Amino acid sequence: MATESPLVPEGTRTGKGAGITDDPLIVFNFGLEVDGVLEGYFSDCSGIGSEHDIVESQLVNKNGKSFVFKAPGIIKYNDVSLKRGITADMQIWDWRADVERGDFKAIRKNCSIIMYDRNFREVARWNFYNAWPSKVSGPDLSSSGNDFGIEEVTLVHEGFYREK
């Protein structure tokens, strides 16, 4: 039976119920769904996030004292970068080719990045709106190397949320 931690004061616990019920998730493997279709698995994912510009205004209170008021400004969504061992799958490259051709009706797609545990059960999901690949790159090639070839795709998007 678990006991209460002496390091966490009573009444300050967060999460489900009165205690912590879930362990932190181990980062292991990621899938990319595009318009609901799994496009592949990736070993690295970075850039999931957003931030606001900060708008500062110098104000004066009723006592004549000056202070700085900070408010959220324009929101910026980070580009998301995914890496995987190169495969015969061409779907990401075909999507990027649509961007290069200027086929703007075809390029914006809703995507999900799904995090799996070691048993390939979905443990987290981030959904992205109107995403498209701004960059793809293939592996560094060397006849003397014996490493797996890595390809990378960078997705830009117009917003996201964590579903799970």
C-alpha positions as CSV (number, residue, x, y, z in Angstrom):
1,M,0.0,0.0,0.0
2,A,1.3,3.4,-1.0
3,T,1.8,6.1,1.7
4,E,1.5,9.8,1.4
5,S,4.8,11.6,0.5
6,P,6.2,13.7,3.4
7,L,7.6,16.0,0.8
8,V,4.2,17.2,-0.6
9,P,2.1,19.2,1.9
10,E,-1.4,17.9,2.4
11,G,-3.9,19.6,0.1
12,T,-1.4,20.5,-2.6
13,R,-1.7,17.4,-4.8
14,T,-2.9,17.8,-8.3
15,G,-4.2,15.3,-10.9
16,K,-7.0,12.8,-10.6
17,G,-8.6,12.5,-7.1
18,A,-6.5,13.0,-4.0
19,G,-3.3,11.5,-5.3
20,I,-1.1,11.0,-8.3
21,T,-2.5,8.0,-10.2
22,D,-0.4,7.9,-13.4
23,D,3.3,7.6,-13.9
24,P,5.1,9.9,-16.3
25,L,5.0,8.5,-19.9
26,I,8.1,7.1,-21.4
27,V,8.9,8.7,-24.8
28,F,9.3,5.8,-27.2
29,N,7.7,5.9,-30.6
30,F,5.5,8.2,-32.6
31,G,3.0,7.8,-35.4
32,L,1.9,10.5,-37.9
33,E,-1.7,10.5,-39.1
34,V,-2.7,12.7,-42.0
35,D,-6.4,13.2,-42.5
36,G,-7.0,10.1,-40.3
37,V,-4.6,7.8,-42.2
38,L,-1.4,6.5,-40.5
39,E,1.4,7.7,-42.6
40,G,4.2,6.1,-40.7
41,Y,6.2,5.8,-37.5
42,F,8.9,8.1,-36.4
43,S,11.7,7.8,-33.8
44,D,12.1,11.6,-33.1
45,C,9.6,14.4,-32.7
46,S,10.4,18.0,-31.6
47,G,8.7,21.3,-31.6
48,I,5.3,20.6,-30.2
49,G,4.3,23.9,-28.5
50,S,3.1,27.4,-28.7
51,E,3.8,30.8,-27.2
52,H,2.4,34.3,-27.1
53,D,4.1,37.5,-27.8
54,I,3.9,39.7,-24.7
55,V,2.3,43.1,-25.1
56,E,3.5,45.5,-22.4
57,S,1.7,48.8,-21.6
58,Q,2.9,51.4,-19.2
59,L,-0.1,52.3,-17.0
60,V,-0.6,54.6,-14.0
61,N,-2.8,53.5,-11.0
62,K,-5.3,55.7,-9.1
63,N,-2.5,56.7,-6.7
64,G,-0.3,57.9,-9.6
65,K,2.1,55.0,-9.4
66,S,3.4,53.7,-12.7
67,F,3.4,50.0,-13.5
68,V,3.8,47.7,-16.5
69,F,0.7,45.7,-17.5
70,K,1.5,42.5,-19.5
71,A,-1.1,40.9,-21.8
72,P,-1.0,38.1,-24.3
73,G,-0.4,39.2,-27.9
74,I,-0.2,37.2,-31.1
75,I,0.1,33.4,-30.6
76,K,2.9,31.6,-32.4
77,Y,2.8,27.8,-33.1
78,N,6.2,26.0,-33.3
79,D,7.1,24.1,-36.4
80,V,7.1,20.3,-35.7
81,S,10.0,18.2,-36.8
82,L,9.7,14.4,-37.2
83,K,12.6,12.0,-38.0
84,R,12.6,8.3,-39.0
85,G,14.7,5.7,-40.8
86,I,14.1,6.1,-44.5
87,T,11.6,3.6,-46.0
88,A,10.1,3.0,-49.4
89,D,7.0,5.0,-48.4
90,M,6.7,8.1,-50.6
91,Q,3.6,9.7,-49.0
92,I,5.5,12.5,-47.2
93,W,7.5,13.2,-50.3
94,D,4.4,13.3,-52.5
95,W,2.7,15.7,-50.0
96,R,5.8,18.0,-50.2
97,A,5.7,17.8,-54.0
98,D,2.1,19.2,-53.9
99,V,3.5,22.1,-51.8
100,E,6.2,22.8,-54.4
101,R,3.7,22.7,-57.2
102,G,1.6,25.3,-55.4
103,D,-1.5,23.0,-55.1
104,F,-2.8,24.9,-52.1
105,K,-6.1,23.1,-51.9
106,A,-4.4,19.8,-51.5
107,I,-1.6,20.8,-49.1
108,R,-3.4,21.8,-45.9
109,K,-4.3,18.7,-43.9
110,N,-5.3,17.9,-40.4
111,C,-2.7,15.8,-38.7
112,S,-2.2,13.9,-35.4
113,I,1.0,12.9,-33.8
114,I,0.4,9.9,-31.7
115,M,2.8,8.7,-28.9
116,Y,2.9,5.0,-28.3
117,D,4.2,3.0,-25.4
118,R,6.5,0.0,-25.8
119,N,3.5,-2.2,-26.5
120,F,2.3,0.2,-29.2
121,R,-0.7,1.4,-27.2
122,E,-1.7,5.0,-27.8
123,V,-0.8,7.0,-24.7
124,A,-0.9,10.6,-26.0
125,R,-2.2,12.4,-29.1
126,W,-1.7,16.0,-30.4
127,N,-4.0,17.2,-33.2
128,F,-2.8,19.9,-35.6
129,Y,-5.0,22.0,-37.9
130,N,-4.1,22.9,-41.6
131,A,-0.6,21.4,-41.4
132,W,1.7,21.1,-44.4
133,P,5.3,20.1,-44.9
134,S,7.6,23.1,-45.2
135,K,10.7,21.0,-45.5
136,V,11.7,17.4,-46.2
137,S,15.2,16.0,-46.2
138,G,16.7,12.7,-47.0
139,P,19.7,10.9,-45.5
140,D,23.4,11.8,-45.6
141,L,24.8,9.3,-48.0
142,S,28.3,7.7,-47.6
143,S,29.6,4.6,-49.2
144,S,31.8,4.0,-46.1
145,G,29.0,4.4,-43.6
146,N,26.9,1.7,-42.0
147,D,24.3,3.8,-40.3
148,F,20.6,3.8,-41.1
149,G,19.5,6.6,-43.4
150,I,17.3,9.2,-41.6
151,E,14.7,11.3,-43.3
152,E,13.1,14.4,-41.7
153,V,9.9,16.3,-42.3
154,T,9.1,19.7,-40.8
155,L,5.4,20.5,-40.5
156,V,3.9,24.0,-40.1
157,H,0.4,24.4,-38.9
158,E,-2.3,26.9,-37.7
159,G,-3.0,25.5,-34.3
160,F,-3.1,22.3,-32.2
161,Y,-4.4,20.8,-29.0
162,R,-3.5,17.7,-26.9
163,E,-6.5,15.3,-27.0
164,K,-5.1,12.6,-24.8
